[in-house]
Amino acid sequence: MSADELLSLDLTAAAEAFRDGEVSSVALTEASLRALETHGPVLNAVVELWPDDALVTADKVDAARAGGAALGSLAGVPLAHKDMFYRQGRVCASGSRLRSDFVPDVTATVIERLDRAGAVDIGRLNMVEFALGLTGHNDITGHPRNPWDTDHITGGSSSGPVASIAARLVFAALGSDTGGSIRVPAACVGITGIKPTYGLVSRAGALPLSHSLDHIGPLARSARDLALLLSAIAGPDPRDPTTVDRPVPRYTRLLERPLAGLRLAVAEAPFEISLSPEVGGLYDRAIERLSAVDVQTQRITLPPIEPLNVLRRVIMLAEVAARHEDLVGQGREQYNTTTIARLEPGYDVAATTYLRALTWRAEAVRRFCRDVFADADVLVLPAMAHPVPRLDDAADTESYMRMVNGMGHFICPFNYLGLPCLTLPIGRTRNGLPMAIQLVGPPFAEARLLRLAHRLEEDADFRLGPPPITSAG
């Protein structure tokens, strides 16, 4: 296969091709490195590549296969990740000036688990400064570009990863989600992303932003790929006491189970914020396409979620401000203006307000699950209310904040609730940019969401092809 043919494979197909001896890890790795070197600058997606070390690792994996060694689920496949996952001895700048020379002395648990699964780590991808931003803007490292139209945002903060995956430069990546930073960028570029249940995936060795809200999860081109990655990274970790000690399913083995009897609660308008007419049209047509799979649907009025957004914002502001207090003291002028605009209000949050928001969380989860999941297995709702914005739509701090709050309305409540949720594409708006739907489940319903998303991709065309900028473009 040519390099372009290799990169057109999804993660699962690439892993299978390596395991079956159809392609070498060196060939896969060289193809991805070359694509990132060629198209990465166009999309401003890449921070740093590690070609020498990556090819050494790939050669070792090839030798292991030739020697008949047992192979991990991701053996031979090159991956690159958001520049916030620590690898011992490697710079991890997290999209900032203040940590441009930071070299951790530990490796993130999720990276160690991908290493054990046989993946080849080939570099660092661009992101929003300190993961604090939903649009993808970063004046320090430069704004990543959407491969569907480079004048538009990628979404953030996992901006470089989603651009690279959508453009067929890399097979998959890890991202983080404190207020939508997996799901929003996945929606903006037409790929899939899952935010697992709080506590399912370790955050040890990943840049902390807001410890009560941070989630780590995979980004990829299909639900099957998400299942493959999630199986590799999920599970308890003594380095992260918030992780839950429960068995991790082999999510890929559960994808083909029948959907018969699955009950969907479909949120319908009016919502607390109105969908734009074209987004509303795409959403309505997506709901009609649910009939292509064997599920039961019922229309519901979505419980109020704006109060959950307010509670999440209180917690995030307080925790982010506390996390950055020393760094702000060292050099406020070294931050992006948009980062400071989002960070500094946290210093005004009263301790009593923060603690009340934290204390109410368990009751909020109980009530939401009672109201939505008593008679349903999955909640279906929009991912975003408006088409993907242009980069220059955030002309000033005020317009940027308005954009962030609008993009996160349907997304951010589930960081506060800690529930699993997944976005997948449903089509494109008139500006040519993707739009997505969101699937939400009760705690630890990841297998259910992945199975439904997989069937929607296979039977109801919930999938987009490659964008104009690809490795073959």
Secondary structure, DSSP 8 states (H G I E B T S, - for coil): --HHHHHHS-HHHHHHHHHTTSS-HHHHHHHHHHHHHHHHHHHT-EEEE-HHHHHHHHHHHHHHHHTT----TTTT-EEEEETTB--TTS---TT-STTTT---SS--HHHHHHHHTT-EEEEEE--SGGG--SS---TTT----BTTBTTB---SSSHHHHHHHHTTSSS-EEEE-SSSTTHHHHHHHT-EEEE--TTSB--TTB--S-TTT--EEEEESSHHHHHHHHHHHBS-BTTBTTS-------GGGGTTS--TTEEEEEE-S--SS---HHHHHHHHHHHHHGGGSSEEEEEE-----HHHHHHHHHHHHHHHHHHHHHHHHHHGGGS-HHHHHHHGGGGG--HHHHHHHHHTHHHHHHHHHHHHHSS-SEEEEES-SS---BGGG--SHHHHHHHHHHHTTTTTHHHHHT--EEEEEEEE-TTS-EEEEEEE-STT-HHHHHHHHHHHHHHS-------SS-TT-
